[in-house]
Amino acid sequence: MRPILPVMALLLNALVWGVSWWPFRQLAALGLHPLWATALIYGFSLLCLWVWRPHAWRGLAAHPALWALMLASGLTNVGFNWAVTVGDVVRVVLLFYLMPAWSILLAWWLLGEKPTRGSLLRLVMALLGVMLVLKTPDSPWPVPASAADALALMGGFCFALTNALLRKLQHTPDASRAVAMFAGGALTATGVALAGMANDIVPALPAVSTAWLPLALLLGAAFLAGNLALQYGAARLAAHQTALVMLSEVVFASLSAVLLGAADLSGRTLAGGGLIGLAALLAAWPSARRPPAVQCT
């Protein structure tokens, strides 16, 4: 019997993340910056988790390394949510999904897993893809052309770091890891937003308004459902199956962006995206010599 329900749960999570750029942009148009929206969304999720597991906070004191997970997870959300709000959605998602390349280097550093020839080949393939995506006719070298590019690259690196830390901290209580990740999303976004306010980069949190509050609450509920769906699906499928299904996020984001006119699909972007996607697929393919990876988004 095929695991239909776990796959559908993972597809739900990928759908939520893949189309989240649209409500973030709508909220921004209503005066709510994506950093404040991220803080409110994860604050809502954290409150729900606190009601469900009121003692989960104790794990942060018992396992100090969870604070590193909190920061990595928080910066993942800051980078991705801000980037998809202000940048070309397809370009941002492709740069964010350089994550498998970062994972090779981080697993070597944090977990002591030396890269194989195959993993180094995937790393080179992904980096070539990024060079193609970043290269523009006006730039002599492929460097980030905008703040959105830099945010996407930072978010993807922190996403890979989050995955590596989840594997390193798999002995800690599940609820405590969830608290660290939700708190990271809320606190890090708030901290960066306050720093942005001090430098006139981010506007102040607007007064509560019926113009944006219902959409923010719906988005918060969607992210909470997506995270619960991820936990359900990832616990019932092999790691490589989870990784493969989660790549559908790129498809959801790309299709929705093209249909709504929020992306520019140039030949160079498609070619670079193909290399990045192939590297991710090869990284997710089952291998008897590769330990299972924890997927989280």
N, C-alpha and C positions, 0 to 999 in steps of 0.2 A: 504494500500500500504506500503510495507516495505521500510525503509530508506536506499536504496541501495547506493546512492551517499555519504551520510555521513559516512557510514561504509567503503566504498572503500577509502574515504579520510583518515580515521584513519588507515586503513591498509597500505596506502602509507607511512604515517608517521612512523609506526612501522617497515616497510620494510627498510626505510632509516636508522633508528637507528640500526636495527638488523644486517644489513650487513655493517655498516660503519666501522667496525673493519678492513675489507680488504683494502679499500683505505687508511686508516690511516697507515696500515702496509706498503703498497706500498710507500707512501710518506716518511715514516721513512727510508725505504731502499734506497731512493733517497737523503737522507740527511736532510729531513725536519722533525724535532721532532714533535710529536703529540701536544705539547703545542703551538709551533709556528703555526702549521696547524690550531689548534682551534682558535687562535688569528686572523689569516687571514680570516677564514671562517666566524666568527662572526663579524669581521670588515666589510667584504663585505655585510653581512646582515644588519648591522647597517647603512651602507651607503645607501643601497636601501630604508630602512625605513625613513632615514632622507630626501631623495628626495621626498618620498611619503607624509610624515608628518613632515615638517620642524620645526613645533612648539611643537612637542611632548616632547622635552627636558624640557620645562617649568614645566612639571608635577613633575620632580625630585626636584625642589625647593619648589613647593607647597605641596608635600607629601614626607617628608624626610624618611619615613619608606620604600620607594622604594629603598633606598640605601642598606637596608638589603636584599631585594629581589635580587638586583644586585649581591651581594656577594654570596648568597646561590645558585643562578642560575649559576654563574661563577664557583664555586667550584664543582657543579654537573658535569659540562662539563670537568673540569680539571681531576676529579677523573675517570669518565667513559672513556673518550677518551684516556687517558694515560694508564689506566688499560687494555683495550681491545687490545692495541697495543703491550704490553709487556707480557701479561699473557694468561693463558688458557681461551679462549673466553667463554665457557659454564660456567666455574667456576665463572668468573667475572660477567657475566650477572645474575647468580643465586644470588650471594652476593649483587649485586646492587638492585635486586628486593626483598630484605628484606624491601624495602620501606614501605609496609603496616604496618609492625611492628613498625617502627619508627614513622609512622603517628599517631598511637594510643597514644604514649607518647607525641608527639608534639602538638596534638590537645588538650590534657589535659592541657598542659602548656600554649599554646598560645591562645587557643579558649575557654578554660573552659569547654570542653566536657569530662565529667568523663567517663572512660572506663566501658563498661558493662562486664558481665561474658563472653559473647560470644567473645568480642574483646580481653579480656585477654587470652582466650583459643587460639585465633588465634596468639597472641603474643608468647605464649609458643610454639605453633606448629612451627612457623617460626624460633624461636631461636633454637629449636631442629634440624630443617633442616640445619641451618647454622653450628651448631656443627658437624653434619655429613659431610657437605661439607668441612669444615676446617680440620677435623681430618685426619691425615696421619699416616701410619704405624710407622713412626719414631718419632712422637710427642706424649708425654704422655697426653697432653691437647690440645683441639682443639683451636689453636690460629692462627692468620694470618701467613701463611708460606712464604709469599713474599710481596714485595712492591705492586704488582698487587692486592693481597687480601686486603691490607690496603686501597689502592686507591678506590677499588670497594665498600668497606664498607663505606668509607667517602663519596663517590659520592652518594650512596643510601640514606644515612642520609640527605645529602644536598638536594637531590631530594624531600624527604618527607618534609623538611623544606620549600622548594620552594612552594610545593602544599599548605602547611598550610598558608604561607604568601600570596599566591594568593587569598585564601579565605578571609583572614583578610583584604586584600587591594582591595576587589572587588568593592569598591566604587570609586576607582581611575580610570582615563581615560584608556581605552584599549591601546591606542597608547603609553602612558607613561609607562605602565607595560611592553609592548614589548621593548621599548627603554632600560628599566632597565635590562631586561633579555639578550638582544643582547649585550649591553654594558658590562654586567657582564661577558659574555663569552669571549669578546675580551680583556677587561682590566685585568681580573683576570688571564687568561692564560698568558698574557704578563708579569704580575708581577711575577707569579710563575716561568716562564721561565727565567726571569732576575735573580731571586734569585738562581735558579738552575745553571745558568751560573757562578755566583759568587762563587759557591761551587763545580764547575767542575762536576755537575750532568747532566746538559743539554747543548748540543752544541749550538754555536751561530747560529743565523738566517743566513742561507746560502744566497749567492747572487741569485737574481732572475734568474731562469733557465727554459728553455723550457722543461727540463726533468721532472720537478714537477709542474710548474705553471698551465698547462692545467688541470691536475688532481685535483689540489687544487681548481681551479675555478669551475669545475664540481661538486666537493663535496660541495662547498659553495652553489651552485645553488640547489643541492639536499636538503641540510638542510633548505634552505629558503623555498623551495616548501613543504617540510615536515611540517615545522612550520605553513605555511598558511593552509595546509590541516588539521592540528590538530585544528586550530581555526575554520575552516568551520565545521568539523565533530562534535567537542565537543559542539558547539553552537546549534546543531540540534538533539542531542541524550541525553537521560538521563545520569546522571553521572555514574551510575552503568554499563550502556551499553558501555560508553566510556572506562571505566576501563577494562571491559572484553575484548574488541577488542584490547586494547593496550597491553594486555598480549601476543598477537601474536608476539610481539617483541622477546620474549624468544624463540619461535619456529623458527623464521627467523634466529636469531643468532645461535642457536644450530645446525640447519640443515646445514647452510652454513659453520659453523666451522668444523663440522664432515666431510662434503663432501670435504673440502679443507685441512683437516688434521691439523687443528689448535686447536683441543680439545681432551681431554682424558676422555672418558665416563666410569668411574669406577662405580661399583655397589653402592659404598658409595655416590658418587656424584649424581647418579640417585635417590637414596632414599632420600637424603637431598633435592634435587631439587623438588621431589614430595611433600614433606612437605611444602617447601616454596611456591610452586605453588598453593597448596591447600589453604594455608592461604591467599594468594592473591586473589584467586577465591572467597573465603568466604567473604573477605573484600569488593569485588566488587559486591557481590550479593545484589539485592534490598532489602531494609528494610524500613518500614514506620517510624521507630524510629530513623533512622540514617540520618542526614542532608546530602545533596549532596556535593560531593567533586569535587574540580577543578582539572582536570588532565592536566599536562603539561610535556613535555619532550623535 
